[in-house]
């Protein structure tokens, strides 16, 4: 398995947890039933039950798909750690939100410090800051910055006042 994929799956497993019987989403209730490692969709309803093998296979499949999509969105070279962190973030917030994020915009102009600082923006669900999301974003940010030297990155241009 690819190194980024192992790390992304490890993060998702740690923060999603695995429940083999469907449960109501903390924000949307049964309107968004959830099973496995945070899987949702029209086939997942109250009463849905998965095996551990189904949950693991679903997570692997979805994370590979997210990784492929991240590859199309990110236009600068990134490390396996950075890709893993981005994949876990996108797994949690959705590819649409990730694709239009300031984090991605910063990343694609090689402003890695700015991108790293954007992880903390994504700590709310339903408008409420959740301790679990704060912890998850901290872990993603730590992985994203692992071994990185941002001191050498180009600084954003400051507007000149006349």
N, C-alpha and C positions, 0 to 999 in steps of 0.2 A: 504494500500500500504506500501511497505517496506520503511523505512526512507531513505536509500541511494538512492532509486529510485526517491522519491520525490525531493531530493536535486539535483540529476543529471538532472532530467527533468527541474527543475527551472533554472539551469545554462544554459542548452541548449536553452531553450526558451528565456532567456535574451540575449544570444550572437548570436544565429542564427536568431532570429526574425522569423516571419511567413508571408509568401507570398503565397496566394492561387492561383495565376496564375504563371505558369512557367516563369522563368527568366534565362538569361545566367549566367553561373558561372563566377565570377570575373576574374579567370585566364584562363579557357578553353573555355569560350564563350558558344555558343549553342552546342558545341560538348559534353558538360556536363550540360544539362538543369537541373534546380533545382526548387523544389516546396516545400511548407510546411516549415518545420523546417530544411532546408538543405538536403532534400531527393533528391537523384539522382538515375539513373538506366535506363535501356533500354526502359522502359515503359513511362518515363518522357521525353517529347519532347516539342518543342515550341508549345504553344496552350493548354498544359495540364492545367486543372483547378481542384482544390480540394475544398471540403467544409472544414470548421473548424474542424468538427468531423473527417474527413479523416486525416487531418494533425495531430490532437491530437492522434488518434489511431496509426498512423504510428510511431510517436515519441515514444510512450509508447512501442510498439512492438519492435522497433529497440533498445531502451535503455535496455529493459529486456534481449534481446539477447546479447548485449554487456556486461551486468552485468554477465550473465552466462559464457561468454567467459573469462572475467576478472577472475572469480573464478577458471578457469582451468589454467590460466597463473601465478597468484600470489600464491606463496608457503608459505607465512608468514601471520600471523594474521594482519588484518587491520581493522580500524574503519569504520563505515558507512560514515563518512565524507571523509575519504581517498578513499573509493570505489566510492563514488559519483564523486570526483575530477578525478579519473582515468577513470571512464566511460565517463565523458564529454570530457576529452582529447582524448580518443580512438574514441569517436563519431566524433570528429573533424578531427583527423589526420588519422584515419583508424586503424583497428585492426592489420593489417600487420605491419605497422610502429610502433605501440605500442608494439607488440610482440617481435620486434627485437631491442627495444630501450635500451639505457643505463639506462634510468629511471627504467625500469622493472628489469634490471640486478642489479642495486643498491638495489631496493626494496627487491628482492628475497634473498639478502645476509644480509637483515635487516639493511642496511645503509640508514635509512630514511632521514637523512639530505641530503645525496647525491641524493636521489630520488627527494626530494623537489626542490633541486637546478636545476634539469634537466627540469623542466616545462618551463623555459625561453628559452630553446633550440628551442622550437616549435613555433616561432613567425613569420615565413616567409611563404609566398605563392608565388610560381613562382620565388623564389630567392629574393623576396622583403619583407622587414620587414613591417608588417601592424600594425598600432596602435590598431586596434580592436583585433588582436591576442595577442598583448602585454597585453592589458587589460584583455582578457579572461584567459591567462596563469597566470596572477597575481591573479585573482579571484580563479582559480583552486588551485593554490599553497597555498593561504590563507586558503581555505577549507581543503586541505590536511594536513596542519600543525596545524589546529585548535585543541587546547587542547593537542597537542603532546609535550612530553618532550624528545627532542633528546639528552640531556646531558647524559642520561643513556645508550645510545646505544653503542655497541662495536665500537671502532675506527678501521678503515681499517689498516691492517698491513703495515708498511713502510718497504721498501726494505733496507736491511742492506748493507752498503758499506764496502768492506774489503780492 
